[in-house]
Amino acid sequence: MKAVRGNKEYTISKAQEKAYQDAGYDILDDMSSWPRRAYAAS
């Protein structure tokens, strides 16, 4: 699984997914090219 934001890309574990998503990263599953978008900041 990968966390992507701008020109940064990190390989992460399932346990790290929420933290990266909360920090504004899009999450890409290993089996899918469709990202789970980061939550909109308010």
Backbone hydrogen bonds in HBPLUS format (Angstrom, degrees):
<---DONOR---> <-ACCEPTOR-->    atom                        ^
c    i                          cat <-CA-CA->   ^        H-A-AA   ^      H-
h    n   atom  resd res      DA  || num        DHA   H-A  angle D-A-AA Bond
n    s   type  num  typ     dist DA aas  dist angle  dist       angle   num
A0012-ILE N   A0001-MET O   2.93 MM  11  5.63 159.6  1.97 141.5 148.2     1
A0002-LYS N   A0028-LEU O   2.82 MM  26  5.06 161.3  1.86 147.8 154.3     2
A0028-LEU N   A0002-LYS O   2.80 MM  26  5.06 165.8  1.82 150.3 155.1     3
A0003-ALA N   A0010-TYR O   2.80 MM   7  5.17 157.0  1.85 149.6 157.5     4
A0010-TYR N   A0003-ALA O   2.87 MM   7  5.17 161.2  1.90 149.4 155.8     5
A0004-VAL N   A0026-ASP O   2.78 MM  22  5.13 163.2  1.80 151.7 157.7     6
A0026-ASP N   A0004-VAL O   2.78 MM  22  5.13 166.7  1.79 156.5 151.7     7
A0005-ARG N   A0008-LYS O   3.03 MM   3  5.41 161.4  2.07 150.6 154.9     8
A0008-LYS N   A0005-ARG O   2.96 MM   3  5.41 164.0  1.99 135.4 137.9     9
A0016-GLN N   A0013-SER O   3.08 MM   3  5.35 141.0  2.24 104.1 114.6    10
A0017-GLU N   A0014-LYS O   3.28 MM   3  5.23 153.3  2.35 100.3 108.1    11
A0020-TYR N   A0016-GLN O   3.16 MM   4  6.39 164.7  2.18 162.6 166.7    12
A0021-GLN N   A0017-GLU O   2.93 MM   4  6.12 158.8  1.98 153.5 160.4    13
A0022-ASP N   A0018-LYS O   2.81 MM   4  5.94 160.2  1.84 153.3 158.3    14
A0023-ALA N   A0019-ALA O   3.06 MM   4  6.23 133.7  2.28 134.0 146.2    15
A0025-TYR N   A0020-TYR O   3.01 MM   5  5.49 163.3  2.03 151.8 148.1    16
A0024-GLY N   A0021-GLN O   3.09 MM   3  5.26 160.5  2.13 105.8 111.0    17
A0027-ILE N   A0036-ARG O   2.96 MM   9  5.03 168.0  1.97 142.7 145.1    18
A0036-ARG N   A0027-ILE O   2.75 MM   9  5.03 157.6  1.80 144.8 152.3    19
A0032-SER N   A0029-ASP O   3.39 MM   3  5.17 157.6  2.44  97.0 103.5    20
